[in-house]
Amino acid sequence: MSDNKLTVGTLVRDKHYPEVGIVIAVAGCDWIEYQVYAPHHGKAIWLSKQYIEMECVVVKASNKKKHL
């Protein structure tokens, strides 16, 4: 995955599981964390930038211009 920050609305998927999640919040200045809503779990979870970059793929990028 690239070094670009994901934006709210981006769909992501763990490389090892078929379920898709949607980025619903972005936090951090020197670090980045993404809050991802996982419908299959029925809840939102915070994931580190490193986890997203190493273990996930973008299914569909958001059309928003910048991260929150």
Buried (B, 14 or more C-beta within 10 A) or exposed (E): EEEEBBBBEBBBBBEEEEEBBBBBBBEEEEEBBBBBBBEEEEEBEEBBBEBBEEBBEBEEEBEEEEBE
